[in-house]
Amino acid sequence: MFSSPISYKEIHKELEELVMETFGLWDENRVAFRWRHYLPNHTCRVRSMCIELGKREGGNLIELEFAGTLHDITKPYDGVILRDKEGERAVDENGFWKNEVLMPARSNIVTALYDKYGLYGSIHHISGAFIARKILESYGLDQEFIGNVCSIIKAHVKPLSLTSEQLDSIYTKIESQIIYDADTMDANLGYVAFFRNVHIHAHRAIQRGGFDMEEYIDSMGEWVEWSQSVAASLFTKSGREMAKKRQERKYHLCQELIKEKENFALNMKYGMLGVIDYLVAQTADPDFVEELSHLQDRWIPERRRWIGGGSRTVDCDAAKQSLSRVIDFCQTINLEYRGKT
């Protein structure tokens, strides 16, 4: 599989296929803060943002592309988050969260290497870098390139309890700063983070008995406020600029949703309330790509036809304004998906 000399582009294509294959070796749908399609979607977004930030900051784009693709390759082993006696998330001596080990239902070269080298219980950025090294070495790639890619992968999770000197040693390279910024932004900032937040909140709410739209909207302000500290933690100038815009969009979206409650019925049909309602209906098995495609290709055109029909029971001007917010949301989240904003 790895013996014949091929180009970086061809190697990367094989690696992407291997990563996606690996994500499919587990049968569990919901684990901690992720679901079946989360890691494939997240990996593509982080890689795209790594490349975009790399262009802006002068990073090595090939190293970033490889690291972005491989950064979560052992993440599926992270099972349920462990709790301490007080019910808080258990952490190790460096402040990393501890998880139960979740075993795959099937195997491939990644799981074989994981088992061979006894990586069970290791944090996924450490085990992922180790596995990445073994796989990249199988291609006979330059050792400096391999080392750089693996150090970038290690940097995507930042320890909480290391000294400033130790942090500086980890994040000296711009590529290491970039992958941390990209990974952190994807989960916490912007419309893609809103998508994630909806599905986390809705899943928990449904388990408790049902999703309450107004309750969710009322809770958003606290989430937006919390994520301000996340935006401030980023390393790169470009990352902080992008984070500021994403944070502003989240705040604006929160205000829009509060406003939409004033015409609840119309906005459940034509506005962002309707988008949330659609997303919640997909919470059993969310897929970012499929849901965005549905909104763009079916949900929006269907409502354009309804408005175009000139129903006397609908305020067409208000419906158009509501739908325009959805169109803007979809256009912007698509740009975020491609790492452009």
VENBEL-V827292 format. One line per field, one symbol per residue. ss: DSSP state (@ for helix, = for strand, . for the rest). psi: psi as a letter, one per 20 degrees, with the letter a starting at -180 (. if undefined). A space follows every 50 residues. Layout:
# VENBEL-V827292
ss->???
psi->???
This chain:
# VENBEL-V827292
ss->.......@@@@@@@@@@@@@@@@......==..==..@@@@@@@@@@@@@ @@@@@@@...@@@@@@@@@@....@@@====.=.....=.=.....=.== =.......@@@@@@@@.......@@@@@@@@@@@@@@@....@@@@@@@@ @@@@.........@@@@@@@...@@@@@@@@@@@@@@@..@@@@@@@@@@ @@@@@@@@....@@@@@@@@@@@@@@@@@@@@....@@@@@@@@@@@@@@ @@@@@@@@@@@@@@@@@@@@.@@@@@@@@@@.@@@..@@@@@@@@@@@@@ @@@@@@@@.......@@@@@@@@@@@@@@@@@@@@@@....
psi->hjhqprrgghghghgghgghgghjipipgpocjragiggggggggggghg gghhhhikrohgghggghhihkhjhhiobppqqahjjrppqaijjpqqqq poqqhrqahghghgggjljpiqqhhghghgggggghhhikrphggggggh hgghiippqhjqrhghghhhkgphhhgghgggggghhipahhhggggghg ggggghhiiqpoghggghihggggggihhghiiqgqghghggggghghgg gggghghghhhhmggghihiahhhggggghijhhmqoggghgggghhggg hghhhgghilpiipnhghgggghhhggggggghhhghjji.
